[in-house]
Amino acid sequence: MSKIVNEKEIQERIEYYKSLPLKHFDEASAYRFILNSIDLTTLEGSDNKQKIDELCHKAMQFKTEEKNIPTTAAVCVYPTFVAQAKEILKGSNVKVAAVAGAFPSGQSPIEIKVAEVEYTVAQGADEIDMVISRGKFLEGNYQEVYDEIVAIKKACGKARLKVILETGELQSLTNIYKAAEIAIEAGADFIKTSTGKIPVNATPESFLTMLDVLKAHYEKTGKVVGMKPAGGIADAETAIAYLKILENVLGEPWLNNHYFRIGASRLADRIYEKCI
């Protein structure tokens, strides 16, 4: 049986962590870390070649040598734009992430999901952001949710897999905890809160609950699995609050963009302004 999450305790811990000073950063280095952890994202039906071109150049142009300002970690796009993004970003350290596997609903047969992931990896994606089948999870069909993640992880080949739980649809923190456990056991390289396509996206409560799963897994196995809150983190104050929670719960192994990302489109400009 999965852990029952005490929601009141989660709230109290969030308020406590937010009240603390940063442990591993001064203000300037915190903003640089956050900028370097962003997956600069566009996932709109109106996306086109010009928009992807602008997004990729923006990700690189944050880099300012004399002020030690970094690029973002990655850009995140739809599968059809991966090859274009890969070409533009060639020679930079900006990764190309792509959503695949029936994003954002997850409501396609597994064969279709796997085929889309295989296509996306063949186009050159470094990272795949997939979303679990929330309907199957809420039915209690945990084995099928697990099996789908395993199949998609296999289709990723060398690309890293971020598994989106879509926490805003999972109804409780206990369900979020269970979904995170399933994703990690199925081989996720990262767990991610949200698609950004529903009203409730990343929240401190869902974030902390997922961090607790990562910590338990790390203490049991010694394996670091990454974390990506996404959606709704739009200003510097909110981003700093998430960083305080991260460093107090998980600490140094996660304080790099190999294991921590923020999915955002609006945040980068606001953080960059704090860096200059």
Backbone as numpy.savetxt, mean C-alpha at the origin, in Angstrom:
# Nx Ny Nz CAx CAy CAz Cx Cy Cz
-9.03 -20.26 15.61 -9.87 -19.06 15.61 -9.00 -17.81 15.61
-9.38 -16.85 14.78 -8.62 -15.62 14.68 -8.83 -14.74 15.91
-7.93 -13.83 16.10 -7.98 -12.92 17.25 -9.22 -12.01 17.18
-9.85 -11.76 18.32 -10.91 -10.77 18.44 -10.25 -9.44 18.80
-10.46 -8.43 17.98 -9.81 -7.14 18.18 -10.66 -6.28 19.11
-10.02 -5.73 20.13 -10.67 -4.82 21.06 -10.62 -3.41 20.48
-11.75 -2.92 19.98 -11.77 -1.66 19.25 -11.47 -0.47 20.17
-11.91 -0.54 21.42 -11.62 0.55 22.37 -10.12 0.64 22.65
-9.50 -0.51 22.79 -8.05 -0.53 23.02 -7.29 0.03 21.82
-7.74 -0.29 20.63 -7.12 0.25 19.41 -7.21 1.77 19.41
-8.37 2.31 19.74 -8.55 3.77 19.78 -7.62 4.41 20.80
-7.52 3.81 21.97 -6.66 4.37 23.02 -5.19 4.35 22.61
-4.77 3.28 21.95 -3.38 3.20 21.50 -3.09 4.24 20.42
-4.04 4.46 19.52 -3.84 5.47 18.47 -3.61 6.84 19.10
-4.46 7.20 20.03 -4.32 8.52 20.67 -2.99 8.63 21.41
-2.57 7.54 22.04 -1.28 7.55 22.75 -0.12 7.73 21.77
-0.10 6.94 20.70 1.00 7.03 19.73 1.06 8.42 19.09
-0.11 8.98 18.78 -0.14 10.30 18.14 0.37 11.39 19.07
0.28 11.16 20.40 0.72 12.16 21.37 2.24 12.17 21.55
2.91 11.14 21.05 4.35 11.01 21.26 5.13 11.82 20.22
6.36 12.22 20.55 7.23 12.81 19.52 7.74 11.70 18.60
8.18 12.10 17.42 8.81 11.15 16.52 10.08 10.60 17.16
10.31 9.29 16.98 11.46 8.63 17.59 12.68 8.61 16.68
12.45 8.34 15.41 13.55 8.06 14.49 13.83 9.20 13.52
13.07 10.28 13.60 13.16 11.36 12.63 13.07 12.71 13.32
13.75 13.70 12.74 13.36 15.07 13.03 12.30 15.44 11.98
11.76 16.63 12.07 10.65 16.99 11.18 11.05 16.91 9.70
12.22 17.45 9.37 12.66 17.48 7.97 12.86 16.07 7.41
13.52 15.21 8.18 13.76 13.85 7.68 12.47 13.04 7.62
11.52 13.35 8.49 10.22 12.67 8.44 9.51 12.98 7.13
9.52 14.24 6.74 8.86 14.61 5.48 9.56 13.99 4.27
10.86 13.93 4.31 11.59 13.29 3.19 11.28 11.79 3.12
11.21 11.15 4.29 10.86 9.73 4.32 9.46 9.50 3.76
8.52 10.33 4.16 7.15 10.18 3.68 7.10 10.36 2.16
7.75 11.39 1.64 7.76 11.61 0.20 8.33 10.40 -0.53
9.41 9.85 0.01 10.10 8.72 -0.61 9.34 7.41 -0.44
8.26 7.44 0.35 7.44 6.25 0.56 6.14 6.27 -0.25
5.90 7.35 -0.99 4.62 7.49 -1.69 4.62 6.72 -3.00
3.52 5.97 -3.23 3.18 5.47 -4.55 2.29 6.52 -5.19
2.88 7.35 -6.06 2.15 8.43 -6.71 1.17 7.81 -7.70
-0.11 8.06 -7.50 -1.14 7.20 -8.09 -2.11 7.97 -8.98
-2.44 7.40 -10.14 -3.63 7.82 -10.88 -4.36 6.56 -11.35
-5.60 6.45 -10.95 -6.42 5.29 -11.29 -7.82 5.78 -11.66
-7.89 6.50 -12.77 -9.14 7.08 -13.22 -9.51 6.54 -14.60
-10.79 6.51 -14.88 -11.24 6.09 -16.21 -10.78 7.03 -17.30
-10.44 8.25 -16.92 -9.98 9.25 -17.90 -8.47 9.24 -18.10
-7.74 8.34 -17.43 -6.29 8.28 -17.61 -5.95 8.06 -19.08
-4.88 8.73 -19.51 -4.43 8.62 -20.90 -2.93 8.81 -20.94
-2.35 8.69 -22.12 -0.88 8.72 -22.24 -0.28 10.01 -21.71
-0.93 11.13 -21.97 -0.39 12.41 -21.49 -0.39 12.46 -19.97
-1.46 11.99 -19.37 -1.56 12.01 -17.90 -0.49 11.13 -17.27
-0.24 9.96 -17.87 0.79 9.06 -17.33 2.18 9.67 -17.51
2.39 10.31 -18.64 3.66 10.99 -18.89 3.91 12.05 -17.80
2.89 12.84 -17.51 3.02 13.89 -16.49 3.25 13.30 -15.10
2.55 12.20 -14.80 2.70 11.56 -13.50 4.13 11.05 -13.30
4.66 10.38 -14.30 6.01 9.81 -14.18 7.07 10.89 -14.04
6.94 11.95 -14.83 7.92 13.03 -14.72 7.81 13.74 -13.37
6.58 13.85 -12.88 6.39 14.46 -11.56 7.09 13.65 -10.47
6.95 12.33 -10.53 7.57 11.46 -9.53 9.07 11.67 -9.46
9.69 11.86 -10.63 11.14 12.06 -10.68 11.55 13.48 -10.31
10.70 14.44 -10.66 11.09 15.84 -10.50 11.08 16.35 -9.07
10.50 15.56 -8.15 10.62 15.96 -6.75 12.08 15.94 -6.30
12.88 15.09 -6.92 14.27 14.91 -6.50 15.05 16.21 -6.65
15.63 16.67 -5.53 16.41 17.91 -5.52 17.68 17.63 -4.74
18.78 17.45 -5.47 20.04 17.01 -4.86 20.51 17.95 -3.75
20.49 19.26 -4.03 21.09 20.19 -3.07 20.31 20.26 -1.76
19.02 19.88 -1.79 18.22 19.87 -0.57 17.94 18.45 -0.08
18.58 17.48 -0.73 18.45 16.08 -0.32 17.00 15.60 -0.35
16.24 16.07 -1.34 14.84 15.68 -1.48 14.76 14.51 -2.47
14.09 13.42 -2.08 14.06 12.22 -2.93 12.91 12.21 -3.93
12.91 11.21 -4.79 11.75 10.91 -5.63 10.68 10.23 -4.78
9.52 10.00 -5.37 8.57 9.09 -4.73 9.08 7.66 -4.93
8.48 6.72 -4.20 8.91 5.32 -4.30 8.51 4.71 -5.64
7.30 5.03 -6.09 6.75 4.39 -7.28 5.67 5.27 -7.87
5.25 4.92 -9.08 3.97 5.38 -9.60 3.07 4.15 -9.67
1.77 4.37 -9.52 0.81 3.27 -9.57 -0.24 3.59 -10.62
-0.38 2.69 -11.60 -1.21 2.95 -12.78 -2.01 1.70 -13.15
-2.88 1.84 -14.15 -3.57 0.68 -14.69 -2.65 -0.11 -15.62
-2.95 -1.40 -15.85 -2.05 -2.27 -16.62 -1.67 -1.75 -18.00
-2.61 -1.11 -18.69 -2.33 -0.67 -20.06 -1.29 0.43 -20.14
-0.96 1.05 -19.01 0.03 2.14 -19.01 1.39 1.72 -18.45
1.53 0.46 -18.10 2.77 0.00 -17.47 3.97 0.17 -18.40
3.85 -0.27 -19.64 5.00 -0.21 -20.56 5.43 1.24 -20.78
4.48 2.13 -20.92 4.80 3.55 -21.08 5.52 4.09 -19.86
4.99 3.79 -18.68 5.61 4.28 -17.44 7.01 3.70 -17.27
7.16 2.44 -17.59 8.46 1.78 -17.46 9.51 2.46 -18.34
9.12 2.81 -19.55 10.05 3.47 -20.47 10.44 4.85 -19.96
9.48 5.62 -19.49 9.77 6.98 -19.01 10.67 6.93 -17.78
10.45 5.96 -16.90 11.17 5.90 -15.62 12.47 5.12 -15.70
12.79 4.64 -16.89 14.02 3.85 -17.07 15.23 4.65 -16.59
16.07 4.02 -15.77 17.26 4.68 -15.25 17.03 5.45 -13.97
15.76 5.57 -13.55 15.47 6.21 -12.27 15.29 5.11 -11.22
15.11 5.51 -9.97 14.84 4.51 -8.94 13.35 4.45 -8.59
12.51 5.00 -9.45 11.06 4.98 -9.24 10.49 3.69 -9.82
9.82 2.92 -8.98 9.23 1.66 -9.41 7.92 1.89 -10.15
7.53 0.90 -10.95 6.22 0.92 -11.60 5.33 -0.12 -10.94
4.31 0.37 -10.23 3.29 -0.51 -9.65 2.04 -0.42 -10.50
1.27 -1.50 -10.51 0.02 -1.49 -11.27 -1.04 -2.28 -10.53
-2.27 -1.80 -10.60 -3.38 -2.58 -10.08 -3.76 -3.62 -11.12
-4.03 -4.83 -10.66 -4.42 -5.90 -11.59 -5.16 -6.97 -10.80
-5.96 -7.76 -11.51 -6.74 -8.80 -10.85 -8.14 -8.32 -10.51
-8.79 -7.65 -11.48 -10.16 -7.16 -11.33 -10.30 -6.05 -10.30
-9.32 -5.15 -10.28 -9.39 -3.95 -9.44 -10.52 -3.05 -9.93
-11.30 -2.42 -9.07 -11.27 -2.46 -7.61 -12.26 -3.46 -6.98
-13.12 -4.08 -7.78 -14.19 -4.89 -7.18 -13.74 -6.29 -6.79
-12.75 -6.84 -7.51 -12.37 -8.24 -7.28 -13.39 -9.23 -7.81
-14.39 -8.74 -8.55 -15.51 -9.59 -8.95 -15.32 -10.14 -10.37
-14.29 -10.94 -10.54 -14.06 -11.65 -11.81 -13.59 -13.06 -11.49
-13.77 -14.00 -12.41 -13.25 -15.35 -12.18 -11.73 -15.31 -11.99
-11.21 -16.25 -11.21 -9.78 -16.25 -10.92 -8.95 -16.36 -12.19
-9.46 -17.07 -13.20 -8.71 -17.20 -14.46 -8.49 -15.83 -15.12
-9.51 -14.98 -15.04 -9.40 -13.63 -15.61 -8.42 -12.80 -14.79
-8.51 -12.91 -13.48 -7.59 -12.17 -12.61 -6.14 -12.55 -12.89
-5.89 -13.84 -12.95 -4.52 -14.32 -13.18 -4.02 -13.86 -14.55
-4.88 -13.92 -15.56 -4.47 -13.50 -16.90 -4.09 -12.02 -16.92
-4.85 -11.20 -16.20 -4.55 -9.77 -16.16 -3.22 -9.51 -15.44
-2.98 -10.25 -14.36 -1.71 -10.10 -13.65 -0.54 -10.53 -14.53
-0.69 -11.64 -15.22 0.38 -12.11 -16.12 0.66 -11.09 -17.22
-0.39 -10.51 -17.77 -0.22 -9.46 -18.79 0.55 -8.27 -18.21
0.16 -7.86 -17.01 0.74 -6.67 -16.39 2.22 -6.88 -16.07
2.56 -8.05 -15.59 3.96 -8.38 -15.32 4.75 -8.42 -16.62
4.15 -8.98 -17.67 4.84 -9.04 -18.98 5.09 -7.64 -19.53
4.24 -6.68 -19.17 4.43 -5.29 -19.60 5.57 -4.61 -18.84
6.03 -5.23 -17.75 7.18 -4.70 -17.02 6.92 -4.20 -15.63
5.74 -4.48 -15.07 5.44 -3.99 -13.72 6.41 -4.57 -12.69
6.88 -3.72 -11.80 7.73 -4.15 -10.69 6.90 -4.67 -9.53
5.68 -4.15 -9.43 4.80 -4.46 -8.29 3.36 -4.57 -8.76
2.64 -5.52 -8.19 1.23 -5.71 -8.49 0.41 -5.42 -7.23
-0.60 -4.56 -7.38 -1.54 -4.29 -6.30 -2.86 -4.98 -6.64
-3.17 -6.07 -5.95 -4.41 -6.81 -6.18 -5.37 -6.57 -5.01
-6.63 -6.88 -5.21 -7.62 -6.72 -4.15 -8.30 -8.06 -3.88
-8.52 -8.36 -2.62 -9.14 -9.65 -2.28 -10.62 -9.64 -2.67
-11.21 -10.82 -2.73 -12.65 -10.97 -2.97 -13.37 -10.76 -1.64
-13.84 -9.54 -1.42 -14.48 -9.25 -0.13 -15.77 -10.02 0.06
-16.52 -10.21 -1.03 -17.76 -10.97 -0.91 -17.52 -12.37 -0.40
-16.51 -13.03 -0.96 -16.17 -14.39 -0.51 -15.69 -14.38 0.94
-14.92 -13.37 1.30 -14.45 -13.27 2.68 -15.62 -13.13 3.63
-16.57 -12.25 3.31 -17.69 -12.00 4.21 -18.64 -13.19 4.29
-18.61 -14.06 3.28 -19.35 -15.32 3.33 -18.67 -16.36 4.21
-17.43 -16.04 4.62 -16.66 -17.01 5.40 -15.89 -17.99 4.55
-15.79 -17.70 3.26 -15.09 -18.61 2.34 -13.60 -18.24 2.31
-12.96 -18.41 3.45 -11.57 -17.98 3.62 -10.60 -18.78 2.74
-10.89 -20.03 2.54 -9.99 -20.86 1.75 -9.90 -20.37 0.31
-11.04 -19.97 -0.26 -11.01 -19.48 -1.65 -10.28 -18.14 -1.74
-10.47 -17.29 -0.74 -9.73 -16.03 -0.71 -8.22 -16.31 -0.67
-7.82 -17.23 0.19 -6.42 -17.64 0.29 -5.91 -18.20 -1.03
-6.67 -19.12 -1.63 -6.24 -19.77 -2.87 -6.07 -18.76 -4.01
-6.95 -17.76 -4.06 -6.84 -16.74 -5.12 -5.56 -15.93 -4.96
-5.23 -15.57 -3.72 -3.99 -14.81 -3.48 -2.78 -15.66 -3.87
-2.80 -16.93 -3.52 -1.71 -17.83 -3.88 -1.54 -17.89 -5.40
-2.64 -18.00 -6.13 -2.59 -18.07 -7.59 -2.04 -16.78 -8.20
-2.46 -15.65 -7.63 -2.00 -14.36 -8.16 -0.53 -14.14 -7.80
-0.14 -14.55 -6.61 1.28 -14.44 -6.23 2.15 -15.23 -7.20
1.70 -16.41 -7.56 2.45 -17.22 -8.53 2.55 -16.51 -9.87
1.46 -15.88 -10.29 1.44 -15.17 -11.58 2.34 -13.94 -11.58
2.66 -13.43 -10.38 3.51 -12.23 -10.27 4.97 -12.51 -10.67
5.39 -13.77 -10.59 6.80 -14.05 -10.87 7.69 -13.27 -9.94
8.57 -12.43 -10.49 9.50 -11.65 -9.66 8.91 -10.34 -9.16
7.74 -9.98 -9.66 7.10 -8.74 -9.19 6.60 -8.93 -7.76
6.71 -7.89 -6.96 6.23 -7.95 -5.58 4.71 -7.76 -5.56
4.06 -8.46 -4.63 2.60 -8.45 -4.55 2.12 -7.69 -3.33
1.29 -6.66 -3.58 0.59 -5.95 -2.51 -0.86 -6.43 -2.53
-1.34 -6.89 -1.41 -2.70 -7.41 -1.30 -3.57 -6.38 -0.59
-4.55 -5.86 -1.32 -5.47 -4.85 -0.80 -6.64 -5.56 -0.12
-6.88 -5.20 1.14 -7.98 -5.82 1.89 -9.31 -5.10 1.66
-9.27 -3.86 1.23 -10.45 -2.98 1.14 -11.16 -2.96 2.50
-10.42 -2.42 3.47 -10.84 -2.48 4.87 -12.18 -1.82 5.12
-12.54 -0.82 4.32 -13.81 -0.13 4.50 -15.02 -1.00 4.22
-14.81 -2.16 3.61 -15.91 -3.08 3.33 -15.90 -4.32 4.24
-14.96 -4.41 5.15 -14.81 -5.64 5.94 -15.58 -5.63 7.26
-16.22 -4.51 7.59 -17.25 -4.45 8.64 -16.74 -4.40 10.08
-15.55 -4.91 10.36 -15.04 -4.87 11.74 -13.53 -5.00 11.74
-12.91 -4.54 12.82 -11.46 -4.68 12.96 -11.07 -6.15 13.11
-11.92 -6.95 13.70 -11.65 -8.38 13.80 -11.58 -9.01 12.41
-12.49 -8.61 11.52 -12.44 -9.09 10.13 -11.18 -8.62 9.42
-10.78 -7.37 9.67 -9.56 -6.84 9.06 -8.35 -7.66 9.51
-8.31 -7.97 10.80 -7.21 -8.78 11.34 -7.15 -10.14 10.63
-8.30 -10.77 10.50 -8.38 -12.09 9.86 -7.95 -12.01 8.40
-8.43 -11.00 7.68 -8.08 -10.85 6.26 -6.58 -10.62 6.08
-6.00 -9.84 6.98 -4.56 -9.59 6.92 -3.78 -10.88 7.15
-4.23 -11.68 8.12 -3.58 -12.98 8.36 -3.62 -13.86 7.11
-4.77 -13.92 6.48 -4.92 -14.75 5.27 -3.97 -14.27 4.18
-3.92 -12.94 3.97 -3.07 -12.38 2.90 -1.60 -12.71 3.14
-1.16 -12.57 4.38 0.24 -12.84 4.71 0.56 -14.33 4.54
-0.32 -15.17 5.03 -0.10 -16.62 4.90 -0.09 -17.07 3.45
-0.82 -16.34 2.59 -0.89 -16.70 1.17 0.29 -16.17 0.37
1.16 -15.37 1.00 2.38 -14.95 0.32 2.49 -13.50 -0.04
1.63 -12.65 0.52 1.71 -11.22 0.23 3.08 -10.67 0.62
3.64 -9.83 -0.26 4.85 -9.09 0.09 4.50 -7.82 0.87
3.31 -7.32 0.63 2.75 -6.15 1.33 1.29 -6.44 1.62
0.76 -5.85 2.68 -0.68 -5.74 2.81 -1.04 -4.26 2.73
-2.19 -3.98 2.15 -2.59 -2.61 1.82 -4.04 -2.42 2.26
-4.35 -1.24 2.77 -5.68 -1.03 3.31 -6.76 -1.00 2.25
-6.58 -0.18 1.20 -7.73 0.27 0.43 -7.42 0.51 -1.03
-8.51 0.55 -1.82 -8.39 0.88 -3.25 -8.46 2.38 -3.49
-9.04 3.13 -2.55 -9.32 4.54 -2.79 -10.59 4.76 -3.58
-11.34 3.70 -3.82 -12.53 3.79 -4.68 -13.85 3.66 -3.92
-13.80 3.63 -2.59 -15.03 3.60 -1.80 -14.96 4.72 -0.77
-16.09 5.03 -0.10 -16.08 6.18 0.82 -15.11 6.06 1.99
-14.93 4.86 2.54 -14.04 4.68 3.70 -12.76 3.98 3.23
-11.65 4.69 3.33 -10.37 4.14 2.89 -9.47 3.90 4.11
-8.21 4.25 4.03 -7.33 4.04 5.18 -7.84 4.82 6.38
-7.79 4.17 7.54 -8.07 4.83 8.82 -6.98 4.43 9.79
-6.70 5.24 10.80 -5.72 4.82 11.80 -6.08 3.48 12.44
-7.39 3.23 12.61 -7.83 1.98 13.24 -7.49 0.76 12.38
-7.79 0.83 11.09 -7.47 -0.30 10.22 -5.96 -0.46 10.08
-5.25 0.66 10.01 -3.80 0.65 9.90 -3.15 -0.04 11.09
-3.54 0.36 12.31 -2.96 -0.22 13.52 -3.30 -1.70 13.63
-4.51 -2.06 13.27 -4.91 -3.47 13.32 -4.02 -4.31 12.40
-3.76 -3.80 11.21 -2.91 -4.53 10.25 -1.46 -4.58 10.74
-1.00 -3.50 11.36 0.37 -3.50 11.91 0.51 -4.57 12.99
-0.53 -4.75 13.79 -0.47 -5.78 14.84 -0.31 -7.17 14.23
-0.96 -7.41 13.09 -0.80 -8.70 12.41 0.62 -8.85 11.89
1.15 -7.79 11.32 2.53 -7.84 10.80 3.53 -8.10 11.94
3.30 -7.46 13.08 4.20 -7.64 14.22 4.15 -9.08 14.72
2.95 -9.64 14.83 2.81 -11.02 15.30 3.49 -11.98 14.33
3.35 -11.72 13.04 3.98 -12.58 12.03 5.51 -12.48 12.12
5.99 -11.26 12.30 7.44 -11.03 12.40 8.02 -11.72 13.63
7.31 -11.62 14.75 7.80 -12.25 15.98 7.78 -13.78 15.88
6.85 -14.30 15.10 6.73 -15.75 14.93 7.72 -16.30 13.92
7.96 -15.56 12.83 8.72 -16.10 11.70 10.02 -15.35 11.39
10.16 -14.13 11.88 11.31 -13.30 11.53 11.19 -12.66 10.16
10.05 -12.81 9.51 9.86 -12.28 8.14 9.17 -10.93 8.18
9.74 -9.97 7.45 9.15 -8.63 7.33 8.23 -8.61 6.11
6.97 -8.27 6.33 6.00 -8.07 5.26 5.64 -6.59 5.26
5.57 -5.99 4.09 5.37 -4.55 3.98 3.95 -4.11 4.28
3.80 -2.78 4.47 2.51 -2.17 4.80 2.27 -0.95 3.93
1.04 -0.84 3.42 0.68 0.32 2.59 -0.72 0.82 2.92
-0.82 1.89 3.73 -2.11 2.56 3.84 -2.36 3.36 2.57
-3.60 3.41 2.13 -3.91 4.10 0.87 -5.30 4.70 0.94
-5.43 5.89 0.36 -6.71 6.55 0.30 -6.98 7.38 1.54
-7.18 8.68 1.35 -7.57 9.53 2.46 -6.43 10.16 3.23
-5.19 9.81 2.89 -4.04 10.44 3.55 -3.59 11.59 2.65
-4.13 12.78 2.92 -3.99 13.87 1.96 -3.19 15.06 2.47
-2.80 15.05 3.74 -2.04 16.20 4.26 -0.91 15.73 5.16
0.02 16.63 5.43 1.23 16.30 6.17 0.92 15.85 7.59
-0.02 16.50 8.24 -0.35 16.16 9.63 -0.84 14.71 9.74
-1.70 14.31 8.81 -2.21 12.94 8.81 -1.09 11.95 8.55
-0.24 12.27 7.60 0.87 11.37 7.27 1.81 11.19 8.46
2.09 12.27 9.18 2.95 12.18 10.37 2.30 11.30 11.44
0.99 11.40 11.59 0.29 10.57 12.57 0.45 9.09 12.24
0.33 8.75 10.96 0.53 7.36 10.54 1.97 6.92 10.79
2.92 7.82 10.54 4.32 7.49 10.75 4.60 7.22 12.24
3.99 8.00 13.13 4.18 7.77 14.57 3.65 6.39 14.97
2.50 6.02 14.44 1.94 4.70 14.75 2.89 3.62 14.23
3.36 3.78 12.99 4.26 2.79 12.39 5.52 2.60 13.23
6.19 3.68 13.59 7.48 3.53 14.26 7.32 3.01 15.69
6.18 3.25 16.32 5.96 2.74 17.67 5.54 1.28 17.70
4.86 0.82 16.66 4.40 -0.57 16.64 5.45 -1.49 16.00
6.00 -1.08 14.88 6.90 -1.96 14.13 8.37 -1.52 14.16
8.62 -0.24 14.14 9.99 0.22 14.29 10.87 0.08 13.06
12.17 0.02 13.31 13.16 0.23 12.26 13.08 -0.67 11.03
12.79 -1.97 11.15 12.77 -2.78 9.93 11.83 -2.24 8.85
10.80 -1.50 9.26 9.80 -0.98 8.31 10.06 0.46 7.90
11.09 1.09 8.41 11.28 2.51 8.15 12.11 2.74 6.89
11.63 2.17 5.79 12.23 2.32 4.47 11.14 2.02 3.44
11.36 2.46 2.19 10.26 2.28 1.22 10.25 0.89 0.58
11.12 0.00 1.04 11.01 -1.39 0.61 9.89 -2.08 1.37
9.59 -1.58 2.56 8.56 -2.21 3.39 7.46 -1.26 3.85
7.52 0.00 3.46 6.44 0.92 3.80 6.15 1.83 2.61
4.87 1.92 2.28 4.41 2.83 1.22 3.14 3.53 1.68
2.88 4.64 1.05 1.60 5.34 1.20 1.02 5.52 -0.20
-0.20 5.06 -0.40 -0.86 5.27 -1.67 -1.55 6.62 -1.67
-1.13 7.51 -2.57 -1.66 8.88 -2.54 -1.50 9.56 -3.90
-2.38 10.51 -4.15 -2.23 11.36 -5.32 -2.04 12.81 -4.91
-2.73 13.24 -3.86 -2.67 14.65 -3.43 -1.56 14.93 -2.42
-1.13 13.90 -1.70 -0.21 14.09 -0.58 1.16 14.59 -1.01
1.66 14.10 -2.14 3.05 14.36 -2.52 3.37 15.85 -2.62
2.51 16.62 -3.26 2.76 18.05 -3.40 2.82 18.74 -2.04
1.95 18.33 -1.14 1.88 18.96 0.18 3.10 18.61 1.03
3.58 17.39 0.88 4.80 16.99 1.61 6.02 17.67 1.00
6.06 17.75 -0.32 7.19 18.40 -0.99 7.34 19.85 -0.51
6.22 20.54 -0.34 6.26 21.93 0.14 6.91 22.04 1.52
6.73 20.97 2.32 7.35 20.94 3.65 8.85 20.67 3.57
9.27 20.05 2.47 10.70 19.67 2.31 11.55 20.84 1.84
10.95 21.76 1.09 11.78 22.80 0.46 11.98 24.02 1.37
